[in-house]
């Protein structure tokens, strides 16, 4: 068995770097088939027709979760194309692909990273705008008080109700304003969870390919006939390691976005449950991605006090992420 290398030792702490515990790692999905000679890119991205990734993913705003899913899908195609060059049959052979010979892979990785950061920045801004709207809606309820339900509502949210007349119509308007925010959040959650599953699968493939390449490098180093392949293989290892690090960063970003969307959805569901909003059962049925939160709220297992500390930590991380990404989004 080959001795452990520095690259192998790094694999052990990757779960921590992406913001996961080992128990949260999903089984690696079946990888895409990277056939020799096949171009995985759509026609608009093939040589002569391609548009820079950072322009393609940043040329529109994100008005809804459907467009966000489309943009995430475009990013996956870019990453799949890079994977084809690096760990597909062309990259695994004795000769590196043309992209590697021309050192184009480094610039391709940089473009994919910029595109991912721009998309992340737009998603962060969208999620924060949804959060601001939620807080505005909840603030309208704060001055009201009611001896039973209202007291329960404010116990959840940690406030002190001021004496005021109950306004059922205002409650209903608030509930109706919260519902579409939940629908949008569920759509974004599903899109991001699909993207995270892809990234986890891709990361698993790259880790396996890196291990194989390192083992092969050790074998070639021990034989005189392998000297001609060592430089090309070392270059390929460096590129795989670079893209692996970028994928880890993208995975950490996806985890942050998913956690923020989940805690914000929890807050809205607690409010809707406390208000006894009409049509809550039908809404829950329409949003399978939030089914667990609805069930926990129905059983009284969700508490605003319980989620407040987590929400504050996530909001702080979110603000830091937005600040770090703002200059990228403007580039």
TASULGI-V484084 format. One record per residue. RES is the residue in one letter. PHI is phi as a letter, one per 20 degrees, with the letter a starting at -180 (NA if undefined). OMEGA is omega in whole degrees, -180 to 180 (NA if undefined). NEAR is the number of other C-alpha atoms within 12 Angstrom. Layout:
RES_PHI_OMEGA_NEAR + RES_PHI_OMEGA_NEAR
This chain:
X_NA_-178_7 + X_f_179_14 + X_f_179_13 + X_f_176_15 + X_d_179_17 + X_f_180_13 + X_f_180_28 + X_f_-180_22 + X_f_-180_14 + X_f_-175_20 + X_f_-176_25 + X_f_-177_16 + X_d_-177_17 + X_f_179_28 + X_f_179_26 + X_f_-178_20 + X_f_179_24 + X_e_176_30 + X_m_-179_25 + X_c_165_24 + X_e_-180_16 + X_g_-178_15 + X_f_-178_10 + X_e_-179_15 + X_f_178_23 + X_e_173_21 + X_g_-179_18 + X_f_-180_20 + X_f_176_19 + X_g_-176_15 + X_f_174_24 + X_f_179_22 + X_e_-178_20 + X_d_-175_26 + X_e_179_20 + X_f_177_18 + X_n_-178_16 + X_e_176_17 + X_d_-176_24 + X_f_-174_27 + X_e_172_26 + X_f_-175_19 + X_g_-178_13 + X_f_-177_18 + X_d_-178_20 + X_f_-174_17 + X_g_-180_14 + X_n_-178_9 + X_d_-171_11 + X_f_173_17 + X_d_-179_24 + X_g_-174_27 + X_g_-177_33 + X_f_177_32 + X_f_-175_25 + X_f_-177_27 + X_e_-175_37 + X_d_-174_33 + X_e_179_20 + X_c_172_19 + X_e_-178_23 + X_d_-178_28 + X_f_-179_20 + X_b_-175_25 + X_f_179_29 + X_f_179_22 + X_f_177_25 + X_g_178_36 + X_f_179_28 + X_f_-180_25 + X_f_176_36 + X_f_177_40 + X_f_177_27 + X_f_178_32 + X_f_178_41 + X_f_178_37 + X_f_178_31 + X_f_180_38 + X_f_178_40 + X_f_179_37 + X_f_176_34 + X_f_179_40 + X_f_178_46 + X_f_-180_37 + X_f_-170_41 + X_e_-175_47 + X_c_173_43 + X_f_-177_30 + X_g_-179_21 + X_f_-180_26 + X_f_-176_36 + X_e_-177_32 + X_f_179_19 + X_f_179_21 + X_d_175_22 + X_f_180_31 + X_f_-180_29 + X_g_-180_17 + X_f_180_26 + X_f_180_32 + X_g_-177_21 + X_e_-178_14 + X_l_179_20 + X_e_-176_19 + X_f_180_32 + X_f_-180_26 + X_f_177_21 + X_f_179_32 + X_f_179_36 + X_f_180_25 + X_f_179_30 + X_f_179_37 + X_f_178_36 + X_f_179_33 + X_f_180_37 + X_f_-179_41 + X_f_177_40 + X_f_178_39 + X_f_177_45 + X_g_-179_43 + X_f_179_36 + X_f_177_37 + X_f_178_45 + X_g_-180_39 + X_f_178_26 + X_f_-178_30 + X_f_178_41 + X_f_177_27 + X_f_176_21 + X_f_179_32 + X_f_179_31 + X_f_179_18 + X_f_177_23 + X_f_-179_32 + X_f_177_23 + X_f_180_16 + X_f_-179_28 + X_f_179_32 + X_f_178_20 + X_f_-179_21 + X_e_-172_37 + X_f_-177_31 + X_f_-174_23 + X_e_178_26 + X_b_178_27 + X_b_-176_26 + X_f_-180_17 + X_c_-177_14 + X_f_-176_23 + X_f_179_32 + X_f_179_25 + X_f_180_25 + X_g_-177_33 + X_f_173_30 + X_f_177_24 + X_f_-173_32 + X_e_171_29 + X_m_-180_17 + X_d_176_21 + X_d_-176_19 + X_f_175_27 + X_e_-179_17 + X_f_179_14 + X_a_-178_14 + X_f_177_18 + X_f_-180_23 + X_c_-178_19 + X_g_-180_20 + X_f_178_15 + X_f_175_22 + X_g_-178_34 + X_f_178_25 + X_f_178_21 + X_f_180_32 + X_f_-180_33 + X_f_177_26 + X_f_180_26 + X_f_-175_38 + X_g_179_36 + X_f_176_26 + X_f_176_37 + X_f_179_43 + X_f_180_30 + X_f_180_35 + X_f_-180_44 + X_f_178_39 + X_f_178_31 + X_f_179_41 + X_f_-179_36 + X_f_180_28 + X_f_-179_31 + X_f_178_41 + X_f_175_29 + X_f_179_27 + X_f_179_35 + X_f_178_37 + X_f_177_28 + X_f_-179_33 + X_f_178_43 + X_f_179_36 + X_f_-179_30 + X_f_178_41 + X_f_178_40 + X_f_179_30 + X_f_-179_33 + X_f_178_40 + X_f_179_33 + X_f_-180_24 + X_f_179_33 + X_f_179_37 + X_f_180_28 + X_f_-179_23 + X_f_179_36 + X_f_178_31 + X_f_180_25 + X_f_179_26 + X_f_179_29 + X_f_180_23 + X_f_180_21 + X_f_-179_22 + X_f_-178_19 + X_e_-178_13 + X_c_-180_14 + X_f_-177_11 + X_f_-179_11 + X_e_-175_18 + X_g_-177_18 + X_f_-177_16 + X_d_-173_25 + X_f_-178_27 + X_f_-179_20 + X_f_-179_30 + X_f_178_37 + X_f_177_27 + X_f_179_29 + X_f_179_41 + X_f_180_33 + X_f_180_25 + X_f_178_36 + X_f_179_41 + X_f_180_34 + X_f_-179_28 + X_f_176_38 + X_g_178_39 + X_f_179_30 + X_f_179_33 + X_f_177_43 + X_g_179_35 + X_f_178_30 + X_f_180_39 + X_f_177_37 + X_f_178_31 + X_f_179_38 + X_f_179_40 + X_f_179_36 + X_f_180_38 + X_f_-179_41 + X_f_180_35 + X_f_179_32 + X_f_178_38 + X_f_-178_41 + X_f_-178_36 + X_f_177_35 + X_f_176_40 + X_f_177_43 + X_g_179_42 + X_f_-180_39 + X_f_-180_45 + X_f_176_47 + X_f_-180_41 + X_f_-180_44 + X_f_179_41 + X_f_179_38 + X_f_179_35 + X_e_-176_36 + X_l_-176_24 + X_f_178_29 + X_f_176_22 + X_m_-177_17 + X_f_179_30 + X_f_180_21 + X_f_177_14 + X_f_179_27 + X_f_-180_29 + X_f_-180_18 + X_f_-173_20 + X_c_-177_29 + X_f_179_21 + X_f_179_29 + X_d_-174_31 + X_g_-178_24 + X_f_180_20 + X_f_178_31 + X_f_-179_33 + X_f_179_23 + X_f_177_18 + X_f_180_29 + X_f_-179_23 + X_e_-180_13 + X_m_-177_18 + X_e_177_20 + X_d_180_28 + X_c_177_31 + X_f_178_32 + X_f_-178_21 + X_f_-177_20 + X_e_-174_26 + X_f_-179_20 + X_f_178_14 + X_f_-179_22 + X_f_179_25 + X_f_179_19 + X_f_180_17 + X_f_179_26 + X_f_178_26 + X_f_178_17 + X_f_180_23 + X_f_-180_33 + X_f_178_22 + X_f_-180_17 + X_f_180_31 + X_f_180_29 + X_f_-179_20 + X_f_-175_18 + X_e_-171_27 + X_f_-178_23 + X_f_178_15 + X_f_-178_24 + X_f_180_30 + X_e_-177_19 + X_e_NA_17
